Amino acid sequence: MSKDKRDVLQLAEKGHIVTDSTEAIKDPYVLDFLKLPQSHRVTEKALEQKIIDNLQMFLLELGKGFTFVGKTI
């Protein structure tokens, strides 16, 4: 969701150099495949639902031998 795609790509190519101990546990996620608007604020519940919808669509495209049972509450 970063608007600075060039810097994100540069970090992915050469790796992130940790300069602060709090950065050691951060893990970036690239969620461009969800096609969320960048100016849109997304709740955790809505983000979870978008990921599940995308996963369900992917499994359905695989065809026979794969199933999507649903999410547990």
Predicted model as a PDB file, atoms N, CA, C, CB and O in Angstrom, pLDDT in the B-factor column:
MODEL        1                                                                  
ATOM      1  N   MET A   1       0.809  -1.193   0.000  1.00 54.00           N  
ATOM      2  CA  MET A   1       0.000   0.000   0.000  1.00 54.00           C  
ATOM      3  C   MET A   1       0.855   1.261   0.000  1.00 54.00           C  
ATOM      4  CB  MET A   1      -0.922  -0.004   1.188  1.00 54.00           C  
ATOM      5  O   MET A   1       0.328   2.373   0.024  1.00 54.00           O  
ATOM      6  N   SER A   2       2.169   1.087  -0.027  1.00 61.00           N  
ATOM      7  CA  SER A   2       3.051   2.242  -0.012  1.00 61.00           C  
ATOM      8  C   SER A   2       2.915   3.026  -1.309  1.00 61.00           C  
ATOM      9  CB  SER A   2       4.505   1.810   0.204  1.00 61.00           C  
ATOM     10  O   SER A   2       2.805   2.450  -2.391  1.00 61.00           O  
ATOM     11  N   LYS A   3       2.926   4.324  -1.185  1.00 68.00           N  
ATOM     12  CA  LYS A   3       2.878   5.168  -2.371  1.00 68.00           C  
ATOM     13  C   LYS A   3       4.261   5.347  -2.980  1.00 68.00           C  
ATOM     14  CB  LYS A   3       2.279   6.523  -2.031  1.00 68.00           C  
ATOM     15  O   LYS A   3       4.392   5.822  -4.108  1.00 68.00           O  
ATOM     16  N   ASP A   4       5.291   4.969  -2.234  1.00 70.00           N  
ATOM     17  CA  ASP A   4       6.666   5.093  -2.702  1.00 70.00           C  
ATOM     18  C   ASP A   4       7.161   3.734  -3.183  1.00 70.00           C  
ATOM     19  CB  ASP A   4       7.584   5.649  -1.583  1.00 70.00           C  
ATOM     20  O   ASP A   4       7.963   3.085  -2.512  1.00 70.00           O  
ATOM     21  N   LYS A   5       6.683   3.311  -4.338  1.00 74.00           N  
ATOM     22  CA  LYS A   5       6.967   1.974  -4.868  1.00 74.00           C  
ATOM     23  C   LYS A   5       8.455   1.780  -5.153  1.00 74.00           C  
ATOM     24  CB  LYS A   5       6.162   1.731  -6.143  1.00 74.00           C  
ATOM     25  O   LYS A   5       8.976   0.677  -4.987  1.00 74.00           O  
ATOM     26  N   ARG A   6       9.141   2.832  -5.578  1.00 78.00           N  
ATOM     27  CA  ARG A   6      10.551   2.722  -5.924  1.00 78.00           C  
ATOM     28  C   ARG A   6      11.399   2.327  -4.709  1.00 78.00           C  
ATOM     29  CB  ARG A   6      11.052   4.042  -6.508  1.00 78.00           C  
ATOM     30  O   ARG A   6      12.262   1.454  -4.808  1.00 78.00           O  
ATOM     31  N   ASP A   7      11.150   2.974  -3.558  1.00 74.00           N  
ATOM     32  CA  ASP A   7      11.897   2.649  -2.347  1.00 74.00           C  
ATOM     33  C   ASP A   7      11.573   1.252  -1.840  1.00 74.00           C  
ATOM     34  CB  ASP A   7      11.607   3.670  -1.264  1.00 74.00           C  
ATOM     35  O   ASP A   7      12.460   0.555  -1.348  1.00 74.00           O  
ATOM     36  N   VAL A   8      10.321   0.832  -1.951  1.00 71.00           N  
ATOM     37  CA  VAL A   8       9.935  -0.505  -1.531  1.00 71.00           C  
ATOM     38  C   VAL A   8      10.627  -1.547  -2.404  1.00 71.00           C  
ATOM     39  CB  VAL A   8       8.407  -0.674  -1.593  1.00 71.00           C  
ATOM     40  O   VAL A   8      11.108  -2.559  -1.894  1.00 71.00           O  
ATOM     41  N   LEU A   9      10.681  -1.311  -3.707  1.00 76.00           N  
ATOM     42  CA  LEU A   9      11.364  -2.226  -4.617  1.00 76.00           C  
ATOM     43  C   LEU A   9      12.855  -2.285  -4.296  1.00 76.00           C  
ATOM     44  CB  LEU A   9      11.147  -1.795  -6.078  1.00 76.00           C  
ATOM     45  O   LEU A   9      13.456  -3.359  -4.323  1.00 76.00           O  
ATOM     46  N   GLN A  10      13.448  -1.140  -3.996  1.00 76.00           N  
ATOM     47  CA  GLN A  10      14.868  -1.092  -3.649  1.00 76.00           C  
ATOM     48  C   GLN A  10      15.135  -1.896  -2.369  1.00 76.00           C  
ATOM     49  CB  GLN A  10      15.333   0.373  -3.471  1.00 76.00           C  
ATOM     50  O   GLN A  10      16.126  -2.621  -2.294  1.00 76.00           O  
ATOM     51  N   LEU A  11      14.273  -1.775  -1.381  1.00 72.00           N  
ATOM     52  CA  LEU A  11      14.417  -2.555  -0.152  1.00 72.00           C  
ATOM     53  C   LEU A  11      14.287  -4.046  -0.431  1.00 72.00           C  
ATOM     54  CB  LEU A  11      13.376  -2.122   0.881  1.00 72.00           C  
ATOM     55  O   LEU A  11      15.006  -4.854   0.155  1.00 72.00           O  
ATOM     56  N   ALA A  12      13.372  -4.412  -1.323  1.00 73.00           N  
ATOM     57  CA  ALA A  12      13.174  -5.825  -1.643  1.00 73.00           C  
ATOM     58  C   ALA A  12      14.391  -6.401  -2.358  1.00 73.00           C  
ATOM     59  CB  ALA A  12      11.921  -6.006  -2.507  1.00 73.00           C  
ATOM     60  O   ALA A  12      14.733  -7.567  -2.160  1.00 73.00           O  
ATOM     61  N   GLU A  13      15.042  -5.596  -3.184  1.00 79.00           N  
ATOM     62  CA  GLU A  13      16.184  -6.089  -3.955  1.00 79.00           C  
ATOM     63  C   GLU A  13      17.442  -6.254  -3.101  1.00 79.00           C  
ATOM     64  CB  GLU A  13      16.473  -5.146  -5.105  1.00 79.00           C  
ATOM     65  O   GLU A  13      18.140  -7.260  -3.225  1.00 79.00           O  
ATOM     66  N   LYS A  14      17.738  -5.283  -2.239  1.00 74.00           N  
ATOM     67  CA  LYS A  14      18.986  -5.373  -1.484  1.00 74.00           C  
ATOM     68  C   LYS A  14      18.780  -5.680  -0.011  1.00 74.00           C  
ATOM     69  CB  LYS A  14      19.748  -4.098  -1.617  1.00 74.00           C  
ATOM     70  O   LYS A  14      19.751  -5.847   0.727  1.00 74.00           O  
ATOM     71  N   GLY A  15      17.545  -5.757   0.423  1.00 70.00           N  
ATOM     72  CA  GLY A  15      17.268  -6.082   1.818  1.00 70.00           C  
ATOM     73  C   GLY A  15      17.254  -4.850   2.688  1.00 70.00           C  
ATOM     74  O   GLY A  15      17.827  -3.816   2.343  1.00 70.00           O  
ATOM     75  N   HIS A  16      16.604  -4.972   3.799  1.00 63.00           N  
ATOM     76  CA  HIS A  16      16.479  -3.857   4.738  1.00 63.00           C  
ATOM     77  C   HIS A  16      17.578  -3.959   5.785  1.00 63.00           C  
ATOM     78  CB  HIS A  16      15.077  -3.846   5.411  1.00 63.00           C  
ATOM     79  O   HIS A  16      17.746  -4.996   6.425  1.00 63.00           O  
ATOM     80  N   ILE A  17      18.309  -2.892   5.949  1.00 68.00           N  
ATOM     81  CA  ILE A  17      19.368  -2.852   6.951  1.00 68.00           C  
ATOM     82  C   ILE A  17      18.762  -2.297   8.240  1.00 68.00           C  
ATOM     83  CB  ILE A  17      20.590  -1.980   6.467  1.00 68.00           C  
ATOM     84  O   ILE A  17      18.311  -1.153   8.280  1.00 68.00           O  
ATOM     85  N   VAL A  18      18.757  -3.108   9.280  1.00 66.00           N  
ATOM     86  CA  VAL A  18      18.158  -2.719  10.553  1.00 66.00           C  
ATOM     87  C   VAL A  18      19.096  -1.772  11.286  1.00 66.00           C  
ATOM     88  CB  VAL A  18      17.846  -3.961  11.422  1.00 66.00           C  
ATOM     89  O   VAL A  18      20.245  -2.112  11.565  1.00 66.00           O  
ATOM     90  N   THR A  19      18.590  -0.572  11.598  1.00 71.00           N  
ATOM     91  CA  THR A  19      19.375   0.422  12.323  1.00 71.00           C  
ATOM     92  C   THR A  19      18.820   0.652  13.720  1.00 71.00           C  
ATOM     93  CB  THR A  19      19.409   1.735  11.552  1.00 71.00           C  
ATOM     94  O   THR A  19      19.489   1.241  14.570  1.00 71.00           O  
ATOM     95  N   ASP A  20      17.608   0.192  13.955  1.00 72.00           N  
ATOM     96  CA  ASP A  20      16.958   0.374  15.246  1.00 72.00           C  
ATOM     97  C   ASP A  20      16.393  -0.968  15.694  1.00 72.00           C  
ATOM     98  CB  ASP A  20      15.836   1.459  15.169  1.00 72.00           C  
ATOM     99  O   ASP A  20      15.849  -1.707  14.874  1.00 72.00           O  
ATOM    100  N   SER A  21      16.510  -1.293  16.961  1.00 67.00           N  
ATOM    101  CA  SER A  21      16.065  -2.608  17.438  1.00 67.00           C  
ATOM    102  C   SER A  21      14.556  -2.814  17.253  1.00 67.00           C  
ATOM    103  CB  SER A  21      16.429  -2.776  18.912  1.00 67.00           C  
ATOM    104  O   SER A  21      14.102  -3.951  17.134  1.00 67.00           O  
ATOM    105  N   THR A  22      13.780  -1.729  17.228  1.00 67.00           N  
ATOM    106  CA  THR A  22      12.333  -1.884  17.036  1.00 67.00           C  
ATOM    107  C   THR A  22      11.988  -2.280  15.604  1.00 67.00           C  
ATOM    108  CB  THR A  22      11.612  -0.588  17.398  1.00 67.00           C  
ATOM    109  O   THR A  22      10.895  -2.787  15.354  1.00 67.00           O  
ATOM    110  N   GLU A  23      12.896  -2.061  14.666  1.00 63.00           N  
ATOM    111  CA  GLU A  23      12.655  -2.428  13.274  1.00 63.00           C  
ATOM    112  C   GLU A  23      12.892  -3.911  13.016  1.00 63.00           C  
ATOM    113  CB  GLU A  23      13.538  -1.607  12.364  1.00 63.00           C  
ATOM    114  O   GLU A  23      12.483  -4.428  11.976  1.00 63.00           O  
ATOM    115  N   ALA A  24      13.534  -4.590  13.932  1.00 61.00           N  
ATOM    116  CA  ALA A  24      13.900  -5.991  13.730  1.00 61.00           C  
ATOM    117  C   ALA A  24      12.699  -6.906  13.625  1.00 61.00           C  
ATOM    118  CB  ALA A  24      14.779  -6.456  14.849  1.00 61.00           C  
ATOM    119  O   ALA A  24      12.781  -7.948  12.975  1.00 61.00           O  
ATOM    120  N   ILE A  25      11.579  -6.546  14.247  1.00 60.00           N  
ATOM    121  CA  ILE A  25      10.418  -7.437  14.216  1.00 60.00           C  
ATOM    122  C   ILE A  25       9.364  -7.003  13.196  1.00 60.00           C  
ATOM    123  CB  ILE A  25       9.791  -7.507  15.591  1.00 60.00           C  
ATOM    124  O   ILE A  25       8.367  -7.701  13.013  1.00 60.00           O  
ATOM    125  N   LYS A  26       9.563  -5.884  12.540  1.00 62.00           N  
ATOM    126  CA  LYS A  26       8.607  -5.424  11.538  1.00 62.00           C  
ATOM    127  C   LYS A  26       8.710  -6.284  10.294  1.00 62.00           C  
ATOM    128  CB  LYS A  26       8.844  -3.943  11.190  1.00 62.00           C  
ATOM    129  O   LYS A  26       9.806  -6.659   9.877  1.00 62.00           O  
ATOM    130  N   ASP A  27       7.573  -6.594   9.708  1.00 66.00           N  
ATOM    131  CA  ASP A  27       7.523  -7.422   8.519  1.00 66.00           C  
ATOM    132  C   ASP A  27       6.549  -6.785   7.531  1.00 66.00           C  
ATOM    133  CB  ASP A  27       7.103  -8.882   8.866  1.00 66.00           C  
ATOM    134  O   ASP A  27       5.342  -6.807   7.771  1.00 66.00           O  
ATOM    135  N   PRO A  28       7.035  -6.221   6.433  1.00 68.00           N  
ATOM    136  CA  PRO A  28       6.130  -5.545   5.493  1.00 68.00           C  
ATOM    137  C   PRO A  28       5.275  -6.543   4.708  1.00 68.00           C  
ATOM    138  CB  PRO A  28       6.935  -4.677   4.521  1.00 68.00           C  
ATOM    139  O   PRO A  28       5.717  -7.651   4.403  1.00 68.00           O  
ATOM    140  N   TYR A  29       4.087  -6.147   4.398  1.00 75.00           N  
ATOM    141  CA  TYR A  29       3.174  -6.962   3.605  1.00 75.00           C  
ATOM    142  C   TYR A  29       2.798  -6.187   2.351  1.00 75.00           C  
ATOM    143  CB  TYR A  29       1.903  -7.350   4.423  1.00 75.00           C  
ATOM    144  O   TYR A  29       2.475  -5.001   2.420  1.00 75.00           O  
ATOM    145  N   VAL A  30       2.841  -6.850   1.221  1.00 77.00           N  
ATOM    146  CA  VAL A  30       2.420  -6.250  -0.041  1.00 77.00           C  
ATOM    147  C   VAL A  30       1.051  -6.829  -0.367  1.00 77.00           C  
ATOM    148  CB  VAL A  30       3.461  -6.523  -1.201  1.00 77.00           C  
ATOM    149  O   VAL A  30       0.918  -8.017  -0.660  1.00 77.00           O  
ATOM    150  N   LEU A  31       0.045  -5.981  -0.312  1.00 81.00           N  
ATOM    151  CA  LEU A  31      -1.331  -6.430  -0.509  1.00 81.00           C  
ATOM    152  C   LEU A  31      -1.958  -5.793  -1.744  1.00 81.00           C  
ATOM    153  CB  LEU A  31      -2.169  -6.112   0.720  1.00 81.00           C  
ATOM    154  O   LEU A  31      -3.167  -5.564  -1.779  1.00 81.00           O  
ATOM    155  N   ASP A  32      -1.147  -5.509  -2.749  1.00 81.00           N  
ATOM    156  CA  ASP A  32      -1.654  -4.879  -3.966  1.00 81.00           C  
ATOM    157  C   ASP A  32      -2.697  -5.749  -4.668  1.00 81.00           C  
ATOM    158  CB  ASP A  32      -0.504  -4.583  -4.917  1.00 81.00           C  
ATOM    159  O   ASP A  32      -3.579  -5.226  -5.349  1.00 81.00           O  
ATOM    160  N   PHE A  33      -2.601  -7.071  -4.510  1.00 83.00           N  
ATOM    161  CA  PHE A  33      -3.527  -7.974  -5.181  1.00 83.00           C  
ATOM    162  C   PHE A  33      -4.956  -7.823  -4.671  1.00 83.00           C  
ATOM    163  CB  PHE A  33      -3.070  -9.404  -5.004  1.00 83.00           C  
ATOM    164  O   PHE A  33      -5.889  -8.299  -5.319  1.00 83.00           O  
ATOM    165  N   LEU A  34      -5.151  -7.170  -3.522  1.00 84.00           N  
ATOM    166  CA  LEU A  34      -6.492  -6.961  -2.987  1.00 84.00           C  
ATOM    167  C   LEU A  34      -7.200  -5.786  -3.647  1.00 84.00           C  
ATOM    168  CB  LEU A  34      -6.425  -6.740  -1.493  1.00 84.00           C  
ATOM    169  O   LEU A  34      -8.411  -5.619  -3.501  1.00 84.00           O  
ATOM    170  N   LYS A  35      -6.438  -4.974  -4.373  1.00 82.00           N  
ATOM    171  CA  LYS A  35      -6.973  -3.818  -5.104  1.00 82.00           C  
ATOM    172  C   LYS A  35      -7.760  -2.871  -4.193  1.00 82.00           C  
ATOM    173  CB  LYS A  35      -7.867  -4.294  -6.246  1.00 82.00           C  
ATOM    174  O   LYS A  35      -8.861  -2.437  -4.531  1.00 82.00           O  
ATOM    175  N   LEU A  36      -7.182  -2.564  -3.048  1.00 79.00           N  
ATOM    176  CA  LEU A  36      -7.794  -1.608  -2.135  1.00 79.00           C  
ATOM    177  C   LEU A  36      -7.387  -0.201  -2.540  1.00 79.00           C  
ATOM    178  CB  LEU A  36      -7.387  -1.897  -0.669  1.00 79.00           C  
ATOM    179  O   LEU A  36      -6.232   0.021  -2.902  1.00 79.00           O  
ATOM    180  N   PRO A  37      -8.309   0.754  -2.489  1.00 75.00           N  
ATOM    181  CA  PRO A  37      -7.932   2.137  -2.794  1.00 75.00           C  
ATOM    182  C   PRO A  37      -6.928   2.642  -1.770  1.00 75.00           C  
ATOM    183  CB  PRO A  37      -9.176   3.053  -2.822  1.00 75.00           C  
ATOM    184  O   PRO A  37      -7.070   2.363  -0.580  1.00 75.00           O  
ATOM    185  N   GLN A  38      -5.915   3.381  -2.213  1.00 73.00           N  
ATOM    186  CA  GLN A  38      -4.852   3.825  -1.308  1.00 73.00           C  
ATOM    187  C   GLN A  38      -5.333   4.854  -0.296  1.00 73.00           C  
ATOM    188  CB  GLN A  38      -3.707   4.401  -2.103  1.00 73.00           C  
ATOM    189  O   GLN A  38      -4.796   4.920   0.810  1.00 73.00           O  
ATOM    190  N   SER A  39      -6.313   5.643  -0.641  1.00 66.00           N  
ATOM    191  CA  SER A  39      -6.793   6.661   0.286  1.00 66.00           C  
ATOM    192  C   SER A  39      -7.854   6.100   1.232  1.00 66.00           C  
ATOM    193  CB  SER A  39      -7.356   7.853  -0.486  1.00 66.00           C  
ATOM    194  O   SER A  39      -8.322   6.803   2.128  1.00 66.00           O  
ATOM    195  N   HIS A  40      -8.227   4.865   1.041  1.00 64.00           N  
ATOM    196  CA  HIS A  40      -9.296   4.247   1.811  1.00 64.00           C  
ATOM    197  C   HIS A  40      -8.762   3.692   3.128  1.00 64.00           C  
ATOM    198  CB  HIS A  40      -9.968   3.136   0.997  1.00 64.00           C  
ATOM    199  O   HIS A  40      -7.743   3.002   3.138  1.00 64.00           O  
ATOM    200  N   ARG A  41      -9.437   3.984   4.236  1.00 73.00           N  
ATOM    201  CA  ARG A  41      -9.057   3.415   5.534  1.00 73.00           C  
ATOM    202  C   ARG A  41      -9.747   2.074   5.667  1.00 73.00           C  
ATOM    203  CB  ARG A  41      -9.439   4.367   6.726  1.00 73.00           C  
ATOM    204  O   ARG A  41     -10.959   1.969   5.478  1.00 73.00           O  
ATOM    205  N   VAL A  42      -8.985   1.062   5.987  1.00 76.00           N  
ATOM    206  CA  VAL A  42      -9.505  -0.298   6.038  1.00 76.00           C  
ATOM    207  C   VAL A  42      -9.408  -0.820   7.465  1.00 76.00           C  
ATOM    208  CB  VAL A  42      -8.737  -1.223   5.061  1.00 76.00           C  
ATOM    209  O   VAL A  42      -8.366  -0.712   8.113  1.00 76.00           O  
ATOM    210  N   THR A  43     -10.516  -1.389   7.946  1.00 80.00           N  
ATOM    211  CA  THR A  43     -10.484  -2.009   9.265  1.00 80.00           C  
ATOM    212  C   THR A  43      -9.869  -3.396   9.147  1.00 80.00           C  
ATOM    213  CB  THR A  43     -11.907  -2.087   9.881  1.00 80.00           C  
ATOM    214  O   THR A  43      -9.789  -3.951   8.050  1.00 80.00           O  
ATOM    215  N   GLU A  44      -9.437  -3.954  10.262  1.00 82.00           N  
ATOM    216  CA  GLU A  44      -8.843  -5.287  10.258  1.00 82.00           C  
ATOM    217  C   GLU A  44      -9.848  -6.329   9.774  1.00 82.00           C  
ATOM    218  CB  GLU A  44      -8.336  -5.650  11.659  1.00 82.00           C  
ATOM    219  O   GLU A  44      -9.490  -7.262   9.055  1.00 82.00           O  
ATOM    220  N   LYS A  45     -11.100  -6.164  10.174  1.00 85.00           N  
ATOM    221  CA  LYS A  45     -12.155  -7.105   9.763  1.00 85.00           C  
ATOM    222  C   LYS A  45     -12.374  -7.058   8.249  1.00 85.00           C  
ATOM    223  CB  LYS A  45     -13.476  -6.786  10.498  1.00 85.00           C  
ATOM    224  O   LYS A  45     -12.520  -8.098   7.607  1.00 85.00           O  
ATOM    225  N   ALA A  46     -12.397  -5.855   7.683  1.00 82.00           N  
ATOM    226  CA  ALA A  46     -12.571  -5.707   6.243  1.00 82.00           C  
ATOM    227  C   ALA A  46     -11.373  -6.261   5.482  1.00 82.00           C  
ATOM    228  CB  ALA A  46     -12.788  -4.241   5.883  1.00 82.00           C  
ATOM    229  O   ALA A  46     -11.539  -6.885   4.434  1.00 82.00           O  
ATOM    230  N   LEU A  47     -10.169  -6.038   6.001  1.00 85.00           N  
ATOM    231  CA  LEU A  47      -8.959  -6.561   5.378  1.00 85.00           C  
ATOM    232  C   LEU A  47      -8.970  -8.088   5.400  1.00 85.00           C  
ATOM    233  CB  LEU A  47      -7.705  -6.021   6.092  1.00 85.00           C  
ATOM    234  O   LEU A  47      -8.636  -8.733   4.406  1.00 85.00           O  
ATOM    235  N   GLU A  48      -9.355  -8.657   6.535  1.00 87.00           N  
ATOM    236  CA  GLU A  48      -9.452 -10.116   6.647  1.00 87.00           C  
ATOM    237  C   GLU A  48     -10.439 -10.671   5.630  1.00 87.00           C  
ATOM    238  CB  GLU A  48      -9.874 -10.524   8.069  1.00 87.00           C  
ATOM    239  O   GLU A  48     -10.169 -11.687   4.990  1.00 87.00           O  
ATOM    240  N   GLN A  49     -11.583 -10.006   5.480  1.00 87.00           N  
ATOM    241  CA  GLN A  49     -12.603 -10.472   4.539  1.00 87.00           C  
ATOM    242  C   GLN A  49     -12.102 -10.404   3.100  1.00 87.00           C  
ATOM    243  CB  GLN A  49     -13.881  -9.644   4.687  1.00 87.00           C  
ATOM    244  O   GLN A  49     -12.371 -11.308   2.309  1.00 87.00           O  
ATOM    245  N   LYS A  50     -11.373  -9.334   2.751  1.00 89.00           N  
ATOM    246  CA  LYS A  50     -10.816  -9.213   1.394  1.00 89.00           C  
ATOM    247  C   LYS A  50      -9.818 -10.324   1.115  1.00 89.00           C  
ATOM    248  CB  LYS A  50     -10.141  -7.845   1.206  1.00 89.00           C  
ATOM    249  O   LYS A  50      -9.805 -10.880   0.017  1.00 89.00           O  
ATOM    250  N   ILE A  51      -8.976 -10.659   2.100  1.00 89.00           N  
ATOM    251  CA  ILE A  51      -7.991 -11.733   1.932  1.00 89.00           C  
ATOM    252  C   ILE A  51      -8.703 -13.073   1.767  1.00 89.00           C  
ATOM    253  CB  ILE A  51      -7.019 -11.782   3.142  1.00 89.00           C  
ATOM    254  O   ILE A  51      -8.325 -13.872   0.910  1.00 89.00           O  
ATOM    255  N   ILE A  52      -9.727 -13.325   2.577  1.00 89.00           N  
ATOM    256  CA  ILE A  52     -10.478 -14.585   2.480  1.00 89.00           C  
ATOM    257  C   ILE A  52     -11.195 -14.680   1.138  1.00 89.00           C  
ATOM    258  CB  ILE A  52     -11.496 -14.702   3.635  1.00 89.00           C  
ATOM    259  O   ILE A  52     -11.193 -15.739   0.511  1.00 89.00           O  
ATOM    260  N   ASP A  53     -11.807 -13.585   0.691  1.00 89.00           N  
ATOM    261  CA  ASP A  53     -12.482 -13.587  -0.614  1.00 89.00           C  
ATOM    262  C   ASP A  53     -11.501 -13.908  -1.733  1.00 89.00           C  
ATOM    263  CB  ASP A  53     -13.152 -12.230  -0.877  1.00 89.00           C  
ATOM    264  O   ASP A  53     -11.813 -14.680  -2.639  1.00 89.00           O  
ATOM    265  N   ASN A  54     -10.308 -13.307  -1.664  1.00 90.00           N  
ATOM    266  CA  ASN A  54      -9.286 -13.546  -2.679  1.00 90.00           C  
ATOM    267  C   ASN A  54      -8.806 -14.989  -2.648  1.00 90.00           C  
ATOM    268  CB  ASN A  54      -8.107 -12.599  -2.478  1.00 90.00           C  
ATOM    269  O   ASN A  54      -8.612 -15.603  -3.697  1.00 90.00           O  
ATOM    270  N   LEU A  55      -8.616 -15.531  -1.459  1.00 88.00           N  
ATOM    271  CA  LEU A  55      -8.198 -16.920  -1.307  1.00 88.00           C  
ATOM    272  C   LEU A  55      -9.251 -17.879  -1.837  1.00 88.00           C  
ATOM    273  CB  LEU A  55      -7.905 -17.228   0.152  1.00 88.00           C  
ATOM    274  O   LEU A  55      -8.929 -18.866  -2.498  1.00 88.00           O  
ATOM    275  N   GLN A  56     -10.505 -17.585  -1.546  1.00 86.00           N  
ATOM    276  CA  GLN A  56     -11.606 -18.419  -2.043  1.00 86.00           C  
ATOM    277  C   GLN A  56     -11.640 -18.412  -3.570  1.00 86.00           C  
ATOM    278  CB  GLN A  56     -12.957 -17.927  -1.479  1.00 86.00           C  
ATOM    279  O   GLN A  56     -11.791 -19.464  -4.190  1.00 86.00           O  
ATOM    280  N   MET A  57     -11.502 -17.239  -4.178  1.00 87.00           N  
ATOM    281  CA  MET A  57     -11.494 -17.126  -5.632  1.00 87.00           C  
ATOM    282  C   MET A  57     -10.332 -17.922  -6.226  1.00 87.00           C  
ATOM    283  CB  MET A  57     -11.404 -15.650  -6.058  1.00 87.00           C  
ATOM    284  O   MET A  57     -10.497 -18.611  -7.232  1.00 87.00           O  
ATOM    285  N   PHE A  58      -9.158 -17.824  -5.600  1.00 87.00           N  
ATOM    286  CA  PHE A  58      -7.983 -18.547  -6.070  1.00 87.00           C  
ATOM    287  C   PHE A  58      -8.206 -20.052  -6.022  1.00 87.00           C  
ATOM    288  CB  PHE A  58      -6.764 -18.173  -5.240  1.00 87.00           C  
ATOM    289  O   PHE A  58      -7.898 -20.755  -6.986  1.00 87.00           O  
ATOM    290  N   LEU A  59      -8.736 -20.553  -4.915  1.00 85.00           N  
ATOM    291  CA  LEU A  59      -8.981 -21.988  -4.785  1.00 85.00           C  
ATOM    292  C   LEU A  59     -10.034 -22.477  -5.778  1.00 85.00           C  
ATOM    293  CB  LEU A  59      -9.418 -22.317  -3.362  1.00 85.00           C  
ATOM    294  O   LEU A  59      -9.925 -23.588  -6.297  1.00 85.00           O  
ATOM    295  N   LEU A  60     -11.043 -21.664  -6.044  1.00 84.00           N  
ATOM    296  CA  LEU A  60     -12.059 -22.045  -7.016  1.00 84.00           C  
ATOM    297  C   LEU A  60     -11.477 -22.122  -8.434  1.00 84.00           C  
ATOM    298  CB  LEU A  60     -13.221 -21.051  -6.977  1.00 84.00           C  
ATOM    299  O   LEU A  60     -11.897 -22.951  -9.242  1.00 84.00           O  
ATOM    300  N   GLU A  61     -10.511 -21.251  -8.721  1.00 87.00           N  
ATOM    301  CA  GLU A  61      -9.869 -21.262 -10.035  1.00 87.00           C  
ATOM    302  C   GLU A  61      -8.997 -22.496 -10.236  1.00 87.00           C  
ATOM    303  CB  GLU A  61      -9.032 -20.009 -10.216  1.00 87.00           C  
ATOM    304  O   GLU A  61      -8.764 -22.909 -11.372  1.00 87.00           O  
ATOM    305  N   LEU A  62      -8.508 -23.095  -9.136  1.00 86.00           N  
ATOM    306  CA  LEU A  62      -7.662 -24.280  -9.245  1.00 86.00           C  
ATOM    307  C   LEU A  62      -8.442 -25.493  -9.741  1.00 86.00           C  
ATOM    308  CB  LEU A  62      -7.025 -24.591  -7.900  1.00 86.00           C  
ATOM    309  O   LEU A  62      -7.863 -26.395 -10.346  1.00 86.00           O  
ATOM    310  N   GLY A  63      -9.728 -25.522  -9.495  1.00 83.00           N  
ATOM    311  CA  GLY A  63     -10.559 -26.616 -10.005  1.00 83.00           C  
ATOM    312  C   GLY A  63     -10.689 -27.767  -9.035  1.00 83.00           C  
ATOM    313  O   GLY A  63     -10.661 -27.579  -7.819  1.00 83.00           O  
ATOM    314  N   LYS A  64     -10.833 -28.970  -9.587  1.00 82.00           N  
ATOM    315  CA  LYS A  64     -11.079 -30.171  -8.779  1.00 82.00           C  
ATOM    316  C   LYS A  64      -9.929 -30.464  -7.832  1.00 82.00           C  
ATOM    317  CB  LYS A  64     -11.315 -31.373  -9.680  1.00 82.00           C  
ATOM    318  O   LYS A  64      -8.770 -30.170  -8.125  1.00 82.00           O  
ATOM    319  N   GLY A  65     -10.271 -31.051  -6.684  1.00 82.00           N  
ATOM    320  CA  GLY A  65      -9.274 -31.452  -5.722  1.00 82.00           C  
ATOM    321  C   GLY A  65      -8.966 -30.399  -4.672  1.00 82.00           C  
ATOM    322  O   GLY A  65      -8.188 -30.656  -3.752  1.00 82.00           O  
ATOM    323  N   PHE A  66      -9.554 -29.233  -4.790  1.00 77.00           N  
ATOM    324  CA  PHE A  66      -9.341 -28.164  -3.820  1.00 77.00           C  
ATOM    325  C   PHE A  66     -10.693 -27.708  -3.290  1.00 77.00           C  
ATOM    326  CB  PHE A  66      -8.562 -26.973  -4.453  1.00 77.00           C  
ATOM    327  O   PHE A  66     -11.689 -27.727  -4.013  1.00 77.00           O  
ATOM    328  N   THR A  67     -10.724 -27.305  -2.049  1.00 76.00           N  
ATOM    329  CA  THR A  67     -11.985 -26.843  -1.458  1.00 76.00           C  
ATOM    330  C   THR A  67     -11.750 -25.673  -0.525  1.00 76.00           C  
ATOM    331  CB  THR A  67     -12.676 -27.980  -0.704  1.00 76.00           C  
ATOM    332  O   THR A  67     -10.685 -25.526   0.073  1.00 76.00           O  
ATOM    333  N   PHE A  68     -12.753 -24.864  -0.422  1.00 73.00           N  
ATOM    334  CA  PHE A  68     -12.760 -23.766   0.554  1.00 73.00           C  
ATOM    335  C   PHE A  68     -13.929 -24.018   1.473  1.00 73.00           C  
ATOM    336  CB  PHE A  68     -12.865 -22.345  -0.138  1.00 73.00           C  
ATOM    337  O   PHE A  68     -15.082 -23.891   1.063  1.00 73.00           O  
ATOM    338  N   VAL A  69     -13.647 -24.375   2.718  1.00 77.00           N  
ATOM    339  CA  VAL A  69     -14.699 -24.727   3.668  1.00 77.00           C  
ATOM    340  C   VAL A  69     -15.316 -23.471   4.273  1.00 77.00           C  
ATOM    341  CB  VAL A  69     -14.143 -25.635   4.777  1.00 77.00           C  
ATOM    342  O   VAL A  69     -16.529 -23.414   4.473  1.00 77.00           O  
ATOM    343  N   GLY A  70     -14.515 -22.488   4.559  1.00 72.00           N  
ATOM    344  CA  GLY A  70     -14.990 -21.255   5.166  1.00 72.00           C  
ATOM    345  C   GLY A  70     -14.096 -20.869   6.313  1.00 72.00           C  
ATOM    346  O   GLY A  70     -13.119 -21.554   6.615  1.00 72.00           O  
ATOM    347  N   LYS A  71     -14.430 -19.776   6.947  1.00 71.00           N  
ATOM    348  CA  LYS A  71     -13.614 -19.339   8.076  1.00 71.00           C  
ATOM    349  C   LYS A  71     -14.303 -19.705   9.376  1.00 71.00           C  
ATOM    350  CB  LYS A  71     -13.351 -17.821   8.013  1.00 71.00           C  
ATOM    351  O   LYS A  71     -15.529 -19.791   9.442  1.00 71.00           O  
ATOM    352  N   THR A  72     -13.510 -19.918  10.398  1.00 68.00           N  
ATOM    353  CA  THR A  72     -14.059 -20.212  11.711  1.00 68.00           C  
ATOM    354  C   THR A  72     -14.220 -18.921  12.482  1.00 68.00           C  
ATOM    355  CB  THR A  72     -13.164 -21.199  12.480  1.00 68.00           C  
ATOM    356  O   THR A  72     -13.490 -17.954  12.262  1.00 68.00           O  
ATOM    357  N   ILE A  73     -15.155 -18.914  13.365  1.00 64.00           N  
ATOM    358  CA  ILE A  73     -15.429 -17.683  14.143  1.00 64.00           C  
ATOM    359  C   ILE A  73     -14.688 -17.710  15.436  1.00 64.00           C  
ATOM    360  CB  ILE A  73     -16.925 -17.512  14.414  1.00 64.00           C  
ATOM    361  O   ILE A  73     -14.788 -16.771  16.225  1.00 64.00           O  
TER     362      ILE A  73                                                      
ENDMDL                                                                          
END                                                                             
